[in-house]
């Protein structure tokens, strides 16, 4: 975008500003039309969003005999006692309407022979309720359709190739954002003035050495909200997908859970199934249990593999073309050979704490999608609920903003938050990602978490590059909350506290200031507690 256009946008302070070109951001922008919206995307629209890579689909009780109440019950059952039941039920009840919205935009969901929406089953769902596109292409298809719709909508102005690096506030309310061209730390920053900002920046999987998320999922939205003082919910709960395909790629390709729904099994290097001894649902157990099972086999030196030879065989290529292509590119024919797998950081249940309308604790700031924490997922997300949550809250936010009076124009700051950004320190990023996987990963313990907290706090304070500092901020939030939760619950597993503690069956509510206090007290050998409570 030309400089003159950027300056025009700076003066256009009545716009709603949405940060993020994934499902939540695109859907919210479309729902707000014809209200003027400026949509900021770090990557070209349709790229760099985790939702575009989603293979499973969207969970929705649209089949005969299924109900939103059953869907909500399944969500609550896997959430480790932390799911907000009203939130889960509300999302489940809105699912059918949001699916029809997507159909109206042109998303080609799979149909059965009678023309009804075809539904599949995934782990811990009690019914077949996952709507797909071409088997494993839902995310890519939805993002492609919505991206095209956004480009055709005249009220939406795009700023592609820009990263939000600071949230601007005054008297506890949003006044705008500081941006910088992606990948250009030496470029001059750009300020966008607005009193209505929606963060839909995605998750933080790329803080880990092994992840299924794109490089843009580095926790930037979480970090800038936290640095502005926003309340952060449940940051310790990071879901690891049990079946990332281990072929030396970063990010790791994903072998969708739907494969196990179709009968694929998990075996060790000797060809023996190992999940039957761990859970009655075996391969279809909740993700945290399956991830720990896979992790244990790898740690024991037996290896872990996804075996679809008997369940799918020659049908693999037509049923799951995306996974098949990833395997073939790595020299593996999944019809005739087991697929090597490992757990990978996949989804963040935590995020910016929001209420039922998507409002954060900062006036004028909403959040949707993975960067937010609604209470729907608790300690462990039910498969294919994330895309559903994204569209439900994007629509709610659009409705909430549409019902508000246009705020008075925001005043531009007198100085940049960070006028310059140092060169990206690749070694620092590699060390951060390695430490997150080693100490804040599938299995955690006291000593590893303490080391991680200290390291991230130091890096956050000393980093000269804004992107690295924001990565350190998000890493610190996760590690400090994991340190404080002295139990195992859902996706958070501590080997030194392997059981759950009923006294801790509450959501975590914290701030960056509290996380920094944890780091300081670790150096002083005394530890304050991060407050654990439910959003009022």
Steps between C-alpha positions, in 0.01 A plus 500: 500500500633843407610738776233754408230238545643404837480860615142515379424196712664662801258789474201268447438439868136393465600166349474174686850354489527119484841339536523155346415340166385163633146373541402724793634818341352438156161394634478798734590744221232354274239507776576869565441604137411763390663667803854614410761247608877497469627142496868446579670176400866417554500262202314534169131432559435127516853417612663481842180409687471179702132478406601457136690187601215345701431154363230376737215738428234671711308329778125564479196300610331503161436128451173326582495383860782730614441802723689811613457374855685177414771702327541723805509197729788352299683833512459518877605137550847547348566848643654388828237664717573852374248542216252781547185292444282795392761603243530147361125464466460842342763422236347160425157656455633757252691244295229426244445871426870558444527195272215644292684834488805325358286313249353833391850635439564197279694255719456159329444274800484129418153352439366148522309323222175661614649849485524547876814624670735205542632466854800314638604400850813605688653427837278535809189594300201279581353541151601567141484881488807630314425668168786472252608623158653233275583287801792694647487840329247696705733770628656579164164504322333725757788749502513507119128575474500765772819665370338544161186638663706751699682616188165561332360701792559875444463593869803287594841660449794262507847557640693186409857444613475693828545373855339661805784544748337717770152585617449868581282595797407806701311502830431128469353520149635412157616788280671307222779272392864531408587293192813414308558332167538127552859380485639854491612592853683809372191640330334804655198410714148597399225612736136420432260699716179329608288458811358171374755220459441127452797267549471177301871425472491127568698291744854443617597157369814635336642570844571125499769314308247246368167647390231468238447878495631748240789734590255788553359316806759644737269639766527863388135589566510348847821690574385845389174466693687385811753783469206743490367353825231260378396212722624169361311175563630141523836556328647175636265284293663420165363210300743272323373316197599135541566429135727752332685335214872489584678547170735786593273789397430817702209533547430127516221376271193378682339157483141593578314338787235397251738224388456337840129563472511285186677219684873576467697376803807610695784250517855490630807398304416134563157538347318478834204725584569695820191715567265214595688457827478873577133587448172322421460710184852404385591710194186712545584606856529874575795664331704562814493131590589390147781760481654373824469144376684584178758704694564205735560257215750734338673570834529124560674459166224292340382773263141580407318455171154554353390187316224543242591202285206284600247777570552691175764343280453607140211729600742727689576720198135586434380521861791709634682659205679769708657250740576265214686773311709588808597136544583441133714816497703346783535165326234318703204321342241496780298234320780251552718642781437639851553875539762617757339743746568713808297744710519861382377831642165544331253722683501745791196471725617811685508855371354844553216463749171597335135502602204356311514790251873468436590806707836505677584680825617802296227731376477492121695173463331179387667167426385198299641167395805338651645823644198520731390286792123471529476215750367263232802269496599484865820304552467296182330585168254259342592423140368742233351742754755771419368600157149500642600726790676734256192559284259519793703765682586689181128534434429601860773764491364642176154524657642661814698760306207569266285589800746757633512870426799599288762615754663840480819502292807357667789734569828402340789440740774759517775239472549145372479220753808344338648732237761240398521126512829313506592215267320173565727278710451156344706330771282652773184385322637146460592483867157626604324241286725220623443599861123516454492147355738362764359665812151635421386219271308173526653412838617771743670515840610753763865537405440527127222754542711709737783507247260598223333777702834659588626480143189648341483783753860593426447479124183711520693769686810496282379420145577776253270360234129561555393164354738311729383701799138420423585130465671514839198675651261227389743225601534656845122509546470129417797388708413710808142371508622142451742547791220627722254219425627226731292221352431318175180592320404456136785597269711623795694203639765527770701191585563640849124554554346220290152514657236768479416712804133582551597825674653616170198422282475864396602694194820701524471877473830684488688796359847560364585684823411188699713279272794734546450478876525122476834535321630749756391287794665190353827685526411585859382142581145605589199473276177703480197325355340602176135563577275217386138592454220505250426815298215689659 
